[in-house]
């Protein structure tokens, strides 16, 4: 008991009022970082393996479906699926769609995303503790609110970094798809007019656009694989528009579905829509060019007006100040 009192007094003297609490928090974080890898490497229980092998025949089909669905997944993350995945199906689907729009097609993308949030939040808390214990030594004593802010702010920043990264990736990828979509339509029109089917044109576009616009090529490649797998073409095209998240692609999907439904020529629909996309790209370039003078005007005013005022007004201001000092001296005499 005396030893614990001595340790408590020593920590209070060295780290301040919340010294024991800080040490307990650091030890807790250290235990988490140590136990998580041990739990990931924990071997499977033989009893559970025996129970799984003796599963009833009624569940055999379901287990095969689960194996196909979970094939290629990280088994270590599978143990923490309830913690690393939203339990609500709508939230899980929305998160999967956002990650696919960002270009992450892996089955474990949601789990890696939440694991990154958890790991970066812990790293931020550790950085906050270091800011209090190491870098604040010798300074004035911090209050409880200041200590909490220095610990929680880095943890919050670490938690929101993955969200910010995914949001930026979605915006950049949508811009890349928008930029490459007119060229993809022109190439698809050439393939269709050359006598190829829609499926063959999509495969050719995915191969040819890989070097110039890899994002739109990847999406066309997914569409080609889904069509080869026998999925309904309308469903594939709708998923393509939803996965891209670009209004031009969604409109193209609608045009293709309506053209197939009414029996009109796909080549004619592609020709008209490709022309509209080219005109729209020119309009976007003109819009960016028209915004440039305004941006340059603001930058020019901020960079040139203050030096110009200093050059023009500076000598007069200096003369007035010297005149005031001289007048004060004369009046004193």
Secondary structure as UniProt FT lines:
FT   HELIX           2..15
FT   TURN            17..18
FT   HELIX           19..40
FT   HELIX           46..53
FT   HELIX           57..59
FT   HELIX           60..70
FT   TURN            71..72
FT   HELIX           75..78
FT   TURN            79..80
FT   HELIX           81..84
FT   HELIX           89..101
FT   TURN            102..103
FT   TURN            107..108
FT   HELIX           109..133
FT   TURN            134..138
FT   HELIX           144..193
FT   TURN            194..195
FT   HELIX           198..208
FT   TURN            209..212
FT   HELIX           214..228
FT   TURN            229..230
FT   HELIX           233..244
FT   HELIX           247..262
FT   HELIX           266..300
FT   HELIX           301..305
FT   HELIX           306..332
//
